[in-house]
Amino acid sequence: MSDSILFIHHYETELVDTAWAHLGKLGFDQVDVKPFKGEPLPDSLTDFAGIVIYGGSQNITELDQFPFLQKEIELILNAIEESIPVLGICLGGQLIAHALGGDVSRRTPAECEFGIYPLNPTVAGKNWIPASFHAVQAHYEEFSIPPGAVKLATSERFPNQAFCYRDNVYALQFHPETTLEILRDWQQADWAMYGINGAQSKADQDKFADTHTEIQRRWFESFLDQLFVRGKKNLL
């Protein structure tokens, strides 16, 4: 098996998140590609043990404006065909949903999750995520569960929080890769969603942050181990 992970990145910022740090610590070679800057995706996936697709400010509803997203969708379909593990986070999860025939949309009037919210497993996801698990969120868009996929987690405001497809493709609406330091940066960002329906106040985020970002990190590292190292049979 290859020892490289492909990271598809939608921001200028350096990767310092839990996925990048943990998979590097496990000894994987890390290939960071930014298609939004014109960097090409690989022609072949033979050299990769898995793919991580991050979030971003781009939207599925803007494929004509961001044509590189269509190339990412094609890569996802190729990875599925070749049985390569794929993890999509936020925009990445929406790309997976779209590739598999699901819907991705934004609510009108605007509604979001921005903060740290409780998630609950579905019956199918009870061994994947613990009950009342809290995760970082930052999104307006949401995906439906595509045909053939299995819903794994839900939240009160946005009920489709995670699904898996076949043995090794996972789409997450939430952001388990986010460290406490990244959350602090998001709280100060010019795009912070405070005041939008559904967003938590900074005070509420701070109340949950120290405890739940650490629990989130431990869960996510275990999930990364299972998806990219030990295999799907240990996940559900």
Protein Blocks (a to p, Z undefined) as FASTA:
>chain_A
ZZbdcdddfbfbdcfbfklmmmmmnopacddddfknopacdfbfklpgbdcddddfbdfk
lmmmmmmlmmmmmmmmmmmmnopacddehjlmmmmmmmnopacdddddddddedjddddd
dfklmmmpcghiacddddfbdcdddehiacfbdcfklmclbdcehjlbccdfbdfkbcfk
lmmmmmmpmkbcghiahiacfklmmmmmmmmmmmmmmmmmmmmmmmmmnopklmZZ
